[in-house]
Amino acid sequence: MVAPDWNGRLDSTMRVGVYLAAAPGEYSQAGFETMSRAEEAMKALDPKIKWTWIDSSLAETQKLNGWDLDSLALAIRGDASLKGRSGRGMARDSVPLALSTQAALRKVGVAYRQDILIAIRPGGYRAEKDSTKLFKDQAWFGVFDLKAGKLLYSLQAPTEGKQSEAASAESAWARGIWDEFRSAIQSLPRRIGK
């Protein structure tokens, strides 16, 4: 899904926040690997992009005035307009986000001084043990305009990762979902004709 008025571009003119929209208390090895693979993914997308992880360890969190950053994950995960949204295809569509989700996005944009948010919602699968040889799950990516409080783009990225001497299965999985996102974003302007 692509918002009708978005040109599909992420570039150095924007301040981009990246946020792991995991359910509070449900951080996993796959989620950690997703965070650790973000830098290489964003550099591959465009080395000039000004981006940062959005998490409660940043000094800007004080500007939320006690509002819990986990509320953003709850809003993204609980918004009926985002549930079941596969993100496959290039359909132009406007998604009517709940007012509470819009408010949460704007609040985060102001506090952390970001224009765009890339939110990653993991599928939630957990491997039985950390040394698993194969990890399969899906991840949903949502690109949000933080000033307008709206969804610009969504992509479902199901993939699997295989354990190797160089990386765990979860790490390979995280690289795979980021590669799919990067490839989709880079081809988006051409595919939507902008």
SULMO-V706328 format. One record per residue. N is the residue number from 1. RES is the residue in one letter. BURIAL is b if it has 16 or more other ideal C-beta (glycine too) atoms within 10 Angstrom, else e. Layout:
BEGIN
[[N	RES	BURIAL] [N	RES	BURIAL]]
END
This chain:
BEGIN
[[1	M	b] [2	V	b] [3	A	b] [4	P	e] [5	D	e] [6	W	b] [7	N	e] [8	G	b] [9	R	e] [10	L	b] [11	D	e] [12	S	e] [13	T	e] [14	M	b] [15	R	b] [16	V	b] [17	G	b] [18	V	b] [19	Y	b] [20	L	b] [21	A	b] [22	A	b] [23	A	e] [24	P	e] [25	G	e] [26	E	e] [27	Y	e] [28	S	b] [29	Q	b] [30	A	b] [31	G	b] [32	F	e] [33	E	b] [34	T	b] [35	M	b] [36	S	e] [37	R	b] [38	A	b] [39	E	e] [40	E	e] [41	A	b] [42	M	b] [43	K	e] [44	A	e] [45	L	b] [46	D	b] [47	P	e] [48	K	e] [49	I	b] [50	K	e] [51	W	b] [52	T	b] [53	W	e] [54	I	b] [55	D	e] [56	S	e] [57	S	e] [58	L	e] [59	A	e] [60	E	e] [61	T	b] [62	Q	e] [63	K	e] [64	L	b] [65	N	e] [66	G	e] [67	W	e] [68	D	e] [69	L	b] [70	D	e] [71	S	b] [72	L	b] [73	A	b] [74	L	b] [75	A	b] [76	I	b] [77	R	b] [78	G	e] [79	D	b] [80	A	e] [81	S	e] [82	L	b] [83	K	e] [84	G	e] [85	R	b] [86	S	e] [87	G	b] [88	R	e] [89	G	e] [90	M	e] [91	A	e] [92	R	e] [93	D	e] [94	S	e] [95	V	b] [96	P	e] [97	L	b] [98	A	e] [99	L	e] [100	S	e] [101	T	b] [102	Q	b] [103	A	e] [104	A	b] [105	L	b] [106	R	b] [107	K	b] [108	V	b] [109	G	b] [110	V	e] [111	A	b] [112	Y	b] [113	R	e] [114	Q	b] [115	D	e] [116	I	b] [117	L	b] [118	I	b] [119	A	b] [120	I	b] [121	R	b] [122	P	b] [123	G	e] [124	G	e] [125	Y	e] [126	R	b] [127	A	b] [128	E	e] [129	K	e] [130	D	e] [131	S	e] [132	T	b] [133	K	e] [134	L	e] [135	F	b] [136	K	e] [137	D	b] [138	Q	b] [139	A	b] [140	W	b] [141	F	b] [142	G	b] [143	V	b] [144	F	b] [145	D	b] [146	L	b] [147	K	e] [148	A	e] [149	G	b] [150	K	b] [151	L	b] [152	L	b] [153	Y	b] [154	S	b] [155	L	b] [156	Q	b] [157	A	b] [158	P	e] [159	T	b] [160	E	e] [161	G	b] [162	K	e] [163	Q	b] [164	S	e] [165	E	e] [166	A	e] [167	A	b] [168	S	b] [169	A	b] [170	E	b] [171	S	b] [172	A	b] [173	W	b] [174	A	b] [175	R	b] [176	G	b] [177	I	b] [178	W	b] [179	D	b] [180	E	b] [181	F	b] [182	R	b] [183	S	e] [184	A	b] [185	I	b] [186	Q	e] [187	S	e] [188	L	b] [189	P	e] [190	R	e] [191	R	e] [192	I	e] [193	G	e] [194	K	e]]
END
